[in-house]
Amino acid sequence: MRIDVLGLQAFVSIAERGSFHAAASHLNLSQTALSHRIRKLEDGLGIQLLQRTTRQVSLTKAGTALLPKARRVFEELGSSLDELRLDAEEISESIEVGCLPTIAMCSMPDVIAAFARRHPDIRVRVHDNSASEIADKVQSGEAEFGITIVAANRWDLELKPVVKEPFVLVCPRHSPLAAASSLSWAQLEGLPLVRISAETGNRILIDDALGARRETLAWRYEVQRVATAVSFVRAGLGCTILPQLALDLAASGELAAIPLRSPTVTRTLGIITRKGVALKPAARELLSLVVDALKRERLTS
């Protein structure tokens, strides 16, 4: 038996709205066309589904039994069509994520390359911004998720820590400091240093960890970006304090990175998403690749 989808649709619409007039308006049909669909459905089933009078429409016993089953058919059909539509849209889908600049430059290229091999048709946009800007983009829905510093969280965002990353001193390879296995902050006194802007999360973490001790250090230069600080060190202007992942930026024979102690300063990297909002399948896959990449880095757990 062929399923009369149009007839079932007409039947459900009449049953839910209680009149031919309202159902015809909802389906953008004339009442004559709607009546024809119901008559065809009833003739095909060989049973009456609706009791019609000049004033009202009611369901017969058979109609009452059919209604929940017909609704379920359309619900399942709608879900199936939505899944197919999502699969089709993924071909031209675009994913946007927020990411700290050091992560964007050091870890994301390999992650995006791996993702592109699986989904060559999906565009990925990376917002390499500060922690506060990343939170803004995730909060507004512009970015699906963010890779950022774990700090005070916003009520509508969910934050999941992944790894801890220590800060290190980056200096010229020819510097006497380059041979040290580690350095205390006290040993940096008098050394010309390049500091990152106070607007960044990295600067806040360092200042909070050092307290008043930060005022004893010779912060001779200030820049906005990690890459700029590295270029200043390459030019011989001084040394800088960077997260360990920035070692990739400094990975050349010209520069060295030395662990710092007393105190050891770290930042916790994590993922932020919007509470109660599920990620799209492709975004979940990209997020999994990001987390795996961070955990593979030589960081503290």
N, C-alpha and C positions, 0 to 999 in steps of 0.2 A: 504493500500500500504506500502510495506517495504521501508524504507529510505536507499538509496544506499550511505552510508557514504564515501566509498572509491571512488565512482564515483564523488561525490561532491568535495572531496578533490582534485582529479585530475583536475576537472574543474576550481576550484579556483586557483590552482597552475599555470595552463596554462594561465588563464586570467591575472594573476598578472605578469607573466614573459614574456608573448607574444610569446612563442614558445614551441613546444613539447620537443625539445632538452633540454632547460633550466629546464622545469618542471620535465622531467624524471630524470635529474641529481639531482634536489632538493629532489625528493621523493625516490631516489635510485632505480629507475625502468628502465627497457628497454623501448625504445619508442614503441615497439610492445605492451608491457603490458599496457602502458599508453593509447595507442589508444584503446585497448580492453576495458578499464574502461570507457572511454568517450563514446564509441559506446554503451556499455551496459546501461549507464545512459540515453543517448538520446533515446534508444529503449524503456526503461522503462517509460520515460516521454512522448514518442510519439511526440517529437519535437526536432528540431535541435538547438543546443546551440552555436556551433562554425562554422565559415566559414574558410575552410582550402584551401590554395593554396600551390604551391611549395615554395613560398617565405615568406608568412606571415600567421598569424592566427588572425582572428577578431571575435568579438562577434556578434551573431544575435540579433534581437530585444528581443527575449525571453531570450537569454543569458545575455544581459545587465540588464534586469529586475531581473534575478535570482541572479546575482553576489552579490549585497549588502545583500540580504537575506541569501545567503549561508555563507558569511563572518560572519554575525551575529550569525548564528547557531554555527560556530566553536568557536567564541569568548565566547559565553555563555557556550558551552560545556567545553572549557578550564577553565573558571572561576569555574564552578561546580566541575571539577576534582581537581583544586587547593584547593578548600575548603575541599573536601574529603581527600586530601593528608595531609592537615594541621591537620585535625581531627585525622587522623591515626597516624601522627607523634607525636601528643600531648601525646600519650600513653607512648612513650619513650623520651619525651622532657626533656630538661634540662634548667633551668633558673638560670642565674647568676646575683646577685645584689651586689652593694657596700653598706657598712653600717659602721657607726661609732662604735667603740668597745663597748661604753656604751649602745648604742641601740641594738647592736648584742647580748649582754649578758642579758639585762633587758627586752626588748620588743619583740625581734624576736623569742625566743622559742615558745611563745604562738601563735604568728602569723603563724609561720611555721607549728605548730601542727594543727591549724584550716585549713590551706591550704592543708595539707597532708590528712586530713579527706575527703576533696572534691576531691583531685587529688592524690591518693596514688601512682600512677605510675610515677609522674613527679619528677625528681630530682631537688633539689635546692642547689645552691652553694652560700654561703655568704662570701664575701670578707670583713672581718672586719679590715678596714684600716683607715689611716688618711684621712682628708678632701681632700688633694691634690692628694693622691693616688686613692681615690674614683673617683674624677673628671677625672683622667687619664684613669681609666678603663671604665667609661661611654663614654668618648670621643672616645676611640679606638673601642668601640662596644663590648668589652669583657663582660661588665656588661650591663644589660638592663636598669637599673636605679640605682640611688644612694640615700641613706638617709644620709644627711650630714648637716654641718653648713652652713647657708646662709652667703656668703661673696662675694667678687668680683667674678663675673661670667665670664666664657669664652664665646667667641662670638658664638660658635657652640653648646652651651649647654643651655637648658631652665631650669630655677630654679623656683620652686613654694614653697613659705614659708608655713608652716603648723602650728607650735606652737612655743612659746617662753619658754625657760627653764631657771630658775634662778640657780646661783651657790650657794652652801651652804658650811658651815664649818663642816667637819666630825671630831669628837673628841672621845676619850674614854668615856664611859658612866659614869665613876667615876670622870671625870674632873669637876671642879666647873663651867666650861662654859656650861656643858650639860643641866643645869637647865634654861638657858636663853631662852626667847621666840624669841629673835633676837640679833644680835651683829653687832656693827659697825666695820669697818676695823681698826679704831684707837685702838679698844680694843684688837686687835690681836698683837700689837707691843710687841716684846720681847718673843712671844710664838714660840717655835720651830715648823717650818712648813716644810711639804714635798711638793715640787712643781713638776709639770709635765714638761717634756722636752719642750724647746723652739720650737721644730719642730712641735708641735701639735697646732691645732686650738684653743683648750681651753686655752692654755698658752698665746697665742697672744691676745685673747679677754680680759683676766684678766689684762695683762700688759697694753693694750691700755686704759682700763677703769680706772685703778689706776694711770696711769702716773707716776710722780716722787715718789708718795707715796709708790709704790711697793718696793723702795729701803730702806724704813724704817722698813720693815718686815724681820723677821729672817728666811730666806729660808735656812734651815740647810741641807736638803737632796733634791736630784733631781732624778726622775725616768722617765721611758718612758711610762708606762702604768698606767691607773686608778687602775686596780686590784693590782698592786704593791704598789701604794700609800696607798690603803686600808690596805694591809698587814703590812705596816710600822706603821700605826696608831694602828692596833691591837697589835703590838709588843711594843707599848708605846713609840715609837721614837718621836712622835709629832702629829700634826693635819694636815689636808690637805683640800684643796678647790676643790670641785668636782661639776659637774652638778647634778641637783636634781635627774635625772633618775638613777644615780649611787647609790642612796639610797638602791636599791635592792641588790647591792653588799655589802653594809654595814649593811644590815638588820640582825642584831643579837643583843642579849642583851648586847654585849660588847661595841657597838658604838652608838653614837647619831649624829644627823644632825641638825644644827641650821641655820636659814635664815640669810643672810648678808645684811646690808644696809649701806648707806652713803659712796659709792654709791651701789645701787643694780646692780649687774652684771648679764646679761642674755646672752644666745646664742639663735639664731633663728634656728630651725630645719626645713629642707625642703627637697624636692625631686628634683633631677636633672635628666634630660633625654636629649637625643640628639634632637636638633631642626629638625623638618621635618621628623623624623623617628618614625613611629607608633609602639607601643608596641604590642607584641603577645598577644592574648586573655588571656592566662594563666598568663602572666606577669602583665597585667592590673588588673586582679583579685587579684593577690598577692599585688600589689601596693595599691589597695583599702583597703585591710586588714591592711596594714602597717599604712596608713593614719588614719584609724579608731582607731587603737591601740594608736597612738600618741595623738590623740584628747581625748582619754579616760583618759590619764595620768593627774595627778593633776598639770597641768602646767598653766602658764598665757596664755591668748589668744591674 
